[in-house]
Amino acid sequence: MTAEQTATDGGDTGAQGAKADSAAAVIEARGVVVEFRGRGREGGRARAVDGVDLALGKGEILALVGESGCGKTTLARTLLGLVKPTAGAVLVDGEPLAYKAKALKVFRRRVQLVLQDPSGALNPRHTVYEAVAEGLRIHGHSADEEGKVADALSKAGLRPPERFFLRYPHELSGGQRQRVVIAGALVLDPDVIIADEPVSSLDASVRGEILALLLRLRNELGLSLLVVTHDLGLAWNIADRIAVMYLGRVVEQGPTEVLLSDPQHPYTQALLSVVPEVERMEAIVLKGEPPDPTNVPAGCRFHPRCQALAGGAADAAGVADKCRTVPLPILHGAGPHATACHLVAATHATT
């Protein structure tokens, strides 16, 4: 075992992490690669997702965090079966996801999507009733349609539900529209909800209500939730576990309290430093944008922007050349706090 592989395990193997190991995963990415053709005639192959292992446990809330363009939405779409991986596999209850139409239809009843913009997710010509009932009709669940719609709206916090049946999206507030979208996901009694930036388009006063709703749904219904977000502060408030993604790879993951109280990867530290609730950290401003995924840097893919390398910490630890030239291992599993970083590996090796 290499020093880098040894040092990636850097925290407790507590209950939060243990319940999301591969054996207990509801849905899992195993070695998932997703490639797209680059722009232009001579564009290379862009790896939006580049060898990701990620497991979501039953009843767990997992936050997938990173900047725009890091691959987190592509990974979420792959877990939904909307994108077929170029390599690797999506597993459902330990079995590979089948991409035939009938199997996908069954799968998509179990795994539902909540989009970030409720205005875009709702047809302005459809009433609330029609919006929520749409999933039932697509999947052929005609029995007691009205009762199921009312129950889903009630679970989403729109009570009494009958008062909202004949309303149109433009007659609702932003928070109410997002609750309708959530009700549309709940009406099929899913096991998993994948929420892509579920509160980013909402006013600050409403965000807490929607996050509280998602927590309550997990607790009352036993749902598993994958929350895709750029906001570590949001992840702090809702997630059991966090996976930090950069340029197609998960670079750090672990139980929320462990990871956020002791962030190891320089990228995680930079993201956390601008969270308003974190007063003890000086803000770290990253230079530039993430590199083009058709031209991933050698060595650690974060090294062109890494404050530890620019500030001399990597040189002092004797790993600067490694950072620039030696690739890091893919993080596997879902239990302990794990980090893919040469500097972290060197630090752990000397302690």
C-alpha positions in Angstrom: 0.0 0.0 0.0 1.4 3.4 -1.0 1.7 6.3 1.4 -1.0 8.2 -0.4 -3.4 5.3 -0.1 -2.6 4.9 3.6 -3.1 8.5 4.4 -6.5 8.8 2.7 -8.1 7.3 5.7 -8.0 10.2 8.1 -11.0 10.1 10.5 -13.4 8.1 12.5 -15.4 5.1 11.1 -18.5 6.3 13.0 -22.2 5.2 12.5 -22.8 7.9 9.9 -20.1 6.5 7.6 -20.7 2.9 8.4 -24.3 2.9 7.3 -23.4 3.9 3.8 -20.8 1.3 2.9 -21.2 -0.6 -0.3 -23.0 -3.6 1.2 -25.8 -1.3 2.6 -26.0 1.1 -0.3 -29.3 1.9 -1.9 -27.6 3.4 -4.9 -23.9 3.4 -5.8 -21.5 4.7 -8.4 -18.6 2.3 -8.8 -15.7 3.4 -10.9 -18.0 5.7 -12.9 -16.5 7.5 -15.9 -18.6 9.8 -18.1 -17.0 11.3 -21.2 -18.2 13.8 -23.6 -16.8 15.0 -26.9 -15.0 18.4 -26.5 -15.9 21.5 -28.5 -14.8 22.0 -32.1 -13.7 19.5 -34.7 -10.5 18.7 -32.9 -12.0 18.8 -29.4 -10.7 15.9 -27.2 -12.8 13.8 -24.9 -13.9 15.6 -21.7 -14.2 13.4 -18.6 -16.9 15.2 -16.7 -16.8 12.3 -14.2 -13.5 10.5 -13.9 -13.6 7.3 -11.9 -16.0 8.0 -9.0 -16.9 5.6 -6.2 -19.9 6.9 -4.2 -22.5 5.1 -2.1 -25.7 6.4 -0.7 -27.0 4.5 2.3 -30.6 3.9 3.3 -32.0 6.8 5.2 -28.9 8.9 4.7 -28.5 12.4 3.4 -25.3 12.8 1.4 -24.2 16.2 0.1 -22.2 16.3 -3.1 -20.3 19.6 -3.0 -18.2 21.5 -5.5 -17.9 24.5 -7.9 -19.9 24.7 -11.1 -18.3 22.5 -13.7 -16.8 20.0 -11.3 -19.0 17.2 -12.6 -21.5 16.9 -9.7 -24.6 17.4 -11.8 -23.4 14.9 -14.4 -22.8 12.4 -11.7 -26.3 13.0 -10.3 -27.8 12.5 -13.8 -25.8 9.3 -14.2 -27.2 8.0 -10.9 -30.7 8.8 -12.1 -30.1 6.7 -15.2 -30.4 9.8 -17.5 -26.7 9.4 -18.6 -25.1 6.0 -19.3 -21.6 5.8 -17.9 -18.7 5.4 -20.4 -17.1 3.1 -17.9 -17.9 1.7 -14.5 -21.4 1.0 -13.2 -24.4 2.3 -11.3 -25.6 -0.2 -8.8 -29.1 -0.3 -7.2 -29.4 -2.5 -4.1 -26.1 -4.1 -5.2 -27.2 -4.9 -8.7 -26.1 -3.1 -11.9 -28.7 -0.7 -13.3 -30.4 -2.1 -16.4 -30.8 0.5 -19.2 -33.7 -1.1 -21.0 -36.9 1.0 -21.1 -39.0 -1.1 -18.8 -36.3 -1.5 -16.2 -35.5 2.2 -16.3 -39.2 3.1 -15.8 -39.3 0.9 -12.6 -36.1 2.4 -11.4 -37.2 6.0 -11.9 -40.3 5.4 -9.8 -37.9 4.6 -6.9 -35.4 7.4 -7.6 -36.9 10.9 -8.1 -35.3 14.2 -9.0 -36.0 17.6 -7.5 -34.6 20.4 -9.7 -33.2 23.7 -8.4 -35.6 26.0 -10.3 -39.2 25.2 -9.5 -40.5 27.7 -12.1 -38.7 25.8 -14.8 -39.8 22.4 -13.5 -43.5 23.2 -13.5 -45.6 23.6 -16.6 -47.3 27.1 -16.3 -50.4 25.7 -18.0 -50.8 22.9 -15.5 -52.6 23.2 -12.2 -50.9 22.0 -9.0 -53.1 18.9 -9.1 -52.0 18.1 -12.7 -48.3 18.7 -11.9 -48.3 16.3 -9.0 -50.5 13.7 -10.7 -48.3 13.6 -13.8 -46.0 11.0 -12.3 -48.9 8.7 -11.3 -50.3 8.9 -14.8 -46.9 8.2 -16.5 -46.4 5.1 -14.3 -50.0 3.9 -14.6 -51.0 4.3 -11.0 -54.7 5.3 -11.5 -56.2 4.0 -8.3 -57.1 6.7 -5.8 -55.3 9.4 -7.8 -56.9 12.3 -5.9 -56.0 10.7 -2.5 -52.4 10.2 -3.5 -52.0 13.7 -4.8 -53.5 15.1 -1.6 -51.2 13.0 0.6 -48.1 14.1 -1.4 -49.0 17.8 -1.1 -49.7 17.3 2.6 -46.3 15.6 3.2 -44.7 18.5 1.3 -46.2 21.0 3.7 -49.1 22.3 1.5 -52.1 22.0 3.8 -55.0 21.7 3.4 -53.9 20.2 0.0 -57.3 20.7 -1.6 -56.8 24.4 -1.4 -53.9 24.1 -3.8 -55.4 21.7 -6.4 -56.6 24.3 -8.9 -53.9 26.9 -8.4 -51.3 27.6 -11.2 -47.6 28.1 -10.6 -47.7 31.8 -11.0 -50.2 32.0 -8.1 -47.7 30.5 -5.7 -44.7 31.8 -3.9 -41.2 30.4 -4.7 -41.2 28.2 -1.6 -44.7 26.9 -2.4 -43.6 26.1 -6.0 -40.6 24.1 -4.7 -43.0 22.2 -2.3 -45.1 21.3 -5.3 -42.0 19.9 -7.1 -41.2 17.9 -4.0 -44.8 16.6 -3.8 -44.4 15.5 -7.4 -41.4 13.4 -6.4 -43.1 12.1 -3.3 -46.3 11.0 -5.0 -44.6 7.8 -6.3 -43.3 6.8 -2.9 -39.7 6.8 -3.9 -36.8 5.3 -1.9 -34.3 8.0 -3.1 -34.6 11.7 -3.9 -31.8 13.4 -5.8 -32.1 17.2 -5.2 -30.0 19.4 -7.5 -29.4 22.8 -5.7 -32.8 22.5 -4.1 -32.8 25.9 -2.4 -30.4 28.0 -4.6 -33.2 29.9 -6.3 -35.2 30.7 -3.1 -35.1 33.6 -0.8 -32.9 33.2 2.3 -36.0 33.3 4.5 -37.5 30.2 2.7 -34.4 28.1 2.4 -34.4 27.0 6.0 -38.0 25.9 5.6 -37.3 23.7 2.6 -34.2 22.2 4.3 -36.2 21.4 7.4 -38.8 19.8 5.1 -36.2 17.5 3.5 -34.9 16.5 7.0 -38.4 15.7 8.2 -39.1 13.6 5.1 -35.9 11.6 5.7 -36.9 11.1 9.3 -40.5 10.2 8.8 -40.4 8.3 5.5 -36.9 6.8 5.7 -35.9 8.4 2.4 -32.3 8.5 1.2 -31.3 11.9 -0.2 -28.4 13.0 -2.4 -28.2 16.8 -2.3 -26.1 18.4 -5.0 -24.8 21.8 -4.0 -22.0 24.3 -4.3 -22.7 25.5 -0.7 -20.8 23.8 2.1 -22.9 25.8 4.5 -26.1 24.1 3.2 -24.4 20.7 3.5 -23.4 21.5 7.1 -27.0 22.1 8.0 -28.6 19.0 6.4 -26.1 16.3 5.5 -24.9 13.2 7.4 -22.0 12.9 5.1 -20.2 15.1 2.5 -18.3 14.2 -0.7 -16.3 17.1 -2.2 -15.8 16.9 -5.9 -13.2 18.6 -8.1 -12.7 18.2 -11.9 -14.6 14.9 -12.1 -13.1 13.3 -8.9 -14.1 13.0 -5.3 -11.2 14.5 -3.5 -12.5 14.3 0.1 -15.4 12.6 1.8 -16.5 11.7 5.3 -19.1 12.3 8.1 -20.2 15.9 8.1 -19.0 16.9 11.5 -15.6 15.2 11.1 -15.0 16.7 7.6 -16.1 20.2 8.4 -14.4 20.4 11.8 -11.1 19.2 10.3 -11.1 19.7 6.5 -8.0 18.1 5.1 -7.9 18.8 1.3 -6.8 22.4 0.4 -9.9 22.6 -1.9 -12.3 21.7 0.9 -10.5 24.3 3.1 -11.0 27.0 0.4 -14.7 26.2 0.0 -15.2 26.1 3.8 -13.3 29.4 4.3 -16.1 31.4 2.6 -19.0 29.9 4.6 -20.3 32.8 6.8 -20.8 30.6 9.8 -17.1 29.7 9.9 -15.4 32.7 11.7 -12.1 31.0 12.6 -10.9 30.7 9.0 -9.4 33.4 6.8 -11.0 33.5 3.4 -9.0 31.6 0.8 -9.5 33.0 -2.8 -8.7 30.3 -5.4 -6.9 31.5 -8.5 -8.6 31.0 -11.9 -11.3 28.5 -12.9 -11.2 24.7 -12.8 -9.1 23.5 -15.8 -10.6 22.3 -19.0 -11.7 18.6 -18.5 -10.3 17.8 -21.9 -6.8 18.7 -20.6 -6.6 17.5 -17.0 -3.4 18.6 -15.3 -0.8 15.9 -14.5 -0.3 14.9 -10.9 -2.9 16.3 -8.5 -5.6 17.9 -10.7 -6.0 20.7 -8.1 -2.3 21.7 -8.1 -2.5 24.7 -10.5 -4.8 26.4 -8.0 -3.6 24.9 -4.7 -2.9 27.4 -2.0 -0.7 24.8 -0.2 1.6 24.5 -3.2 1.7 28.3 -3.9 2.3 29.1 -0.3 5.2 26.7 0.2 3.6 24.1 2.5 4.0 21.4 -0.2 7.6 22.3 -0.7 8.3 22.2 3.1 6.7 18.7 3.2 8.8 17.6 0.3 5.8 16.7 -2.0 5.7 19.6 -4.4 7.1 17.5 -7.3 4.6 14.8 -6.5 1.7 17.3 -6.5 2.7 18.3 -10.1 3.5 14.9 -11.5 2.1 11.9 -9.6 -1.6 11.0 -9.9 -3.6 10.4 -6.8 -5.6 7.2 -6.1 -9.4 7.2 -6.4 -11.2 7.4 -3.1 -13.1 4.1 -2.4 -15.8 3.2 0.0 -17.9 5.4 2.2 -16.9 4.9 5.8 -14.0 7.0 7.3 -12.9 10.5 6.5 -10.8 10.1 3.4 -8.7 12.6 1.4 -6.8 12.4 -1.9 -3.9 14.7 -1.4 -0.1 14.3 -1.4 0.4 16.8 1.4 -2.2 15.1 3.6 -0.5 11.8 2.9 2.9 13.2 3.9 1.6 14.8 7.0 -0.1 11.6 8.2 3.0 9.5 7.4 5.1 11.6 9.8 2.6 11.5 12.7 
